[in-house]
Structure formats: structure tokens, C-alpha cells
Amino acid sequence: MSKNAIHGTPGELLLLRTRAYFDPQTGEVVHLHRLLAPAGMSVDTKRIEEETSAFEEMLARSHDQVLKSVEVSAEDLQRMDASTTVRVDPNSGELAFERAESGE
């Protein structure tokens, strides 16, 4: 089984790409987009780029500002959970993870 497979869904899905779209001034992530395909479906790089471009055009129409994006690795995606805040360093374009403070 692929480490990019998503289990527990009707039919297995394969994670093709994840991108974080962020405010270039503050680094605030405003959208995390995952591109999925049914396992076993043949998807070439051109199709992935077409799907990504179509999504980015839609996203641009729905926001008042120009957003930048950064690729999110499978390892970084696994680090994300409800207790983690994710930002992008506007200078380096690197993801930055912060653990939320415990309310105890």
C-alpha cells in the first residue's frame, strides 16, 4: 500500500499533491488543497498541472488578494493536527509549525 493512500473511504484514494496557499505578507495559510484520485487511476503530470491551475484560478476569484503557494510533503502533512498551527515564513517559503498552548 502507498504511504499516500487514504484509507477508510469507499474505495481507496491516492493523494497526488498537497499545496498550502498563504498570504504573502503574513504567512497565514488560508487554504490547504489536496488533489486526490482513485487508486489505480492513471494520472500524468500534465493532468495534475491542469487540475492545479484550474483550482488556482477559482481560488484567485474568491480572494481579494494574490496568494502564494508552497508544496506540502507527505511528512509535513502528517505533522498537522488540531493542536498545530501552520504558517509559511514569507521570506523563505518554508512551512513553520507551532504547537497550540494547552489550556490547562
Helices and strands as residue ranges (DSSP letters): E 5-6, E 13-22, E 29-38, H 45-62, E 68-71, H 74-79, E 84-88, E 95-99
